[in-house]
C-alpha cells in the first residue's frame, strides 16, 4: 500500500514538471515576433499557449488568439483560413473585454488590425487602440514591451508627426 502511494506521488511530481509549465512574457513575445513571418514559429506559439501557463490568463488567451489569426495565412483552404481568423478574433476580443486596461492585449489587437487584410474588416479599433497605447505607454516599466509597442506604432504609419515626436 505504501509503495502505491509513493508511486502515485512520484508520478504526480513528475507530471507537474512535464505539463503546464510556466512560460514568461519575454519568451512568448519573442516567439510572437517570429510567428508573424514563420509558420513553424506560429505553430510553436500555438503550442506554447496551449501547453503552458502564463501568470496572466487573459494575456495567454490574447497570444493564443493572435497565433490562430496568424496561422490563417499559412493555410491553403480559404474556409480554414477564415475559420482560424474568426476564432482568433473572438478570443482576442473576449480577452480585451475581460481586461480592457491591459496594454499588451491592446497592443496585440492594434498590431493584428494593422496587418489584417482589409477584406476581413478587422480595423474598427485601430484609432482607439492607438490612442490608448500612446496615453499609457510611458507608465509601464517593461522595456521590452515598450520597445515592441513603439516599433509597431511607428511602422503602422498611423501616427501624426506630433505623436511621433512624443514617443
Beta strands, then each sheet from edge to edge (+ up, - down):
strand 1: 21-22
strand 2: 52-53
sheet 1: 1+ 2+
end
